């Protein structure tokens, strides 16, 4: 059995990330018969619960979730810290997000 593993980095710019989403969908079509894990920094959250300062579902989040649905990828169970990025500020200026994740088909 072949297990495919891909490491990704999502650019900060929403429009540039579209190339990554298209690549994920293309690879999913190629890798469908095999187990596939995709992990890395996607630079976007999936759900409002993955962001400490806003629960708003943005267009970028919608784009990400649409691509994952098309690619038939789901979050893999993780342990440890929930948030993987912070702006290192404290108090009301503090922001934390879950940008790094592992996904599988």
HURA-V459433 format. One line per field, one symbol per residue. psi: psi as a letter, one per 40 degrees, with the letter a starting at -180 (. if undefined). A space follows every 10 residues. Layout:
psi=???
This chain:
psi=ihhhhhhihh idhddddddd dddddddddd edeihhhhia hefiididee hdehehhidd dddddddddd efiihihiia hdheiieeii aeehhiigdh ihii.
